[in-house]
Amino acid sequence: MFNASRTRILTWTVAASLCTAGAAIPVRAQSPNATPGGADQVRTAAATVATQAPSFEMMTNGRDLSGWVVHEGKEASWAYENQVVSCVAPGAGWLRSEQAFSDFILRFEYRLSEGANSGVAVRFPGEGSPSATGIEIQLIDDASKKYRDLQPTQYTGSLYYQVPPAKKGAAYGAGRWNACEISCIGPRIRVTINGQVVNDVWLDQLGQKESRVRPLAERPPMGYVGLQSHRNRVDFRALRILDLSRVTPSGLRYVDMIAGSGDPIPEGATVTVHYVGHLSDGTQFDSSHRRGEPITVPLGEVIAGWKEGIPGMRVGGRRRLIIPPSLAYGRTGVKDIIPPDATLVFDIEVEGFEAVRKTNGSGPQ
C-alpha cells in the first residue's frame, strides 16, 4: 500500500546536513556548478535507450595488447600471439582492461601450464591488489602436488580467500583448454567452468570472511577486468564480454536485475523504493535498509539520474543505476558525503508507486 507519509521530501540545500541524521540523499540537484546537460535533458530511460540488444564483444583487437595495461608487473612478461594472451615470464602481475564494467558476462578460454597459479579479477578499481580491492576468481592447477595443502578458498572457481567453490573438479588438467564464464549482475557472481557451475553467490548475503580485507559486499560495484599469473605460463584466448548495462543519450547506465510485475512506473509518479547508494569505489554513502524503511518521494523531487532511471520499473523490480556526475551532484558534490564529479551507483527496489492523476476542466480525476 502506498504511504506518502513515510518520509519527508528533501531539498538540495538541506541534504548534506540531514544525511548524517538518517535522511535520504537522492534529492533534487540544483547546484549551479553541475555539469551542463543534466536535468533539462532528462528523458525516460525506456524511451531513449538504444533498441538493439547488447552483444558479446572481443576484448582484444587481434593484433596486440592495446586496450590493456600491466598492473604491478612487467610488460615484458606478457605477450600476444596468434590471438592468445600469454604470461610468458615470472613477474607478470596483472594485465587489466582499460575499460571498466559494472554488470556483464565475461567468457574466455584459459590453459594452465603444470603448477600454474592464475586468476581473473572483476570490478577491480585500479589500485591495490585486485584480489583485495576487487574480486578474484581463482584459476589454479588443482592437481599439482605443491598445492595439496591449499585452503578451500584457494581452489579453482573460488572467490579468492572469501568463498570456496561449490563444486570442485570441473577444470581440466594442465595443458588443456578450459571454457570459463563469469557473470556479474548486481551483487550476484556466478562462475561456470566447462559448462559446470562452480560458484553462485550473492555478495550482499555474505558475512566477513577475512578480517584483513574489505568484505566482498563493500567492494566496488564497477571496475576493470584483470588477468593474472604468478610465475608459470598461462594462456587466455577468445576473451569476450557482454556489457549488460543500457546507456541513454544523457549518459545514464542502467541494468535490470529483477524485472518485477504489473504496470511500469510512469514519468512524474511518486514512488516507494528501497535503495543502496555507493560511490564507484564501493563506499556506501546511503541506504534505506539501514534506516529500516523505504523512501517515498515524487520523481520531481529527486536527482536527474533517478528521475530518468526509475520510470519503466515495475513493483518488485530491482534496477542498478550508474549515474554520471551531470545527472547527480555535478562538480560540487555534497560536503563530506559525495565528492565532486562523482559517479554514483544505486541499487533500487520498487515497493510501490502512485501515478500523477490526470486532470480535466473540473479538477483532478
Buried (B, 14 or more C-beta within 10 A) or exposed (E): EEEEEBBEBBEBEEBBEBBEEEBBBBBBBBBEEBBEBBBEBBBBBBEBBEEEEBEBEEBBEEEEBEEBBBBBBEEEBBBBEEEBBBBBBEEBBBBBBEEBBBBBBBBBBBBBBEBBBBBBBBBBBBEBBBBBBBBBBBBBBBBBEEBEEBEEBBBBBBBBBBBBBBBBBBBBEBEEEBBBBBBBBBBBBBBBBBEBBBBBBEBBEBEEBEEEBBBBBBBBBBBBBBBBBBBBBBBBBBBBBBBBBBBBEBBBBBBBBBEBEEEBBEBEBBBBBBBBBBBBBBBBBBBBEEBEEBBBBBBEBBBBBBBBBBBBBBBBBBBBBBBBBBBBBBBBBBEEBBBEBBBBBBBBBBBBBBEBEEEEEEEEE
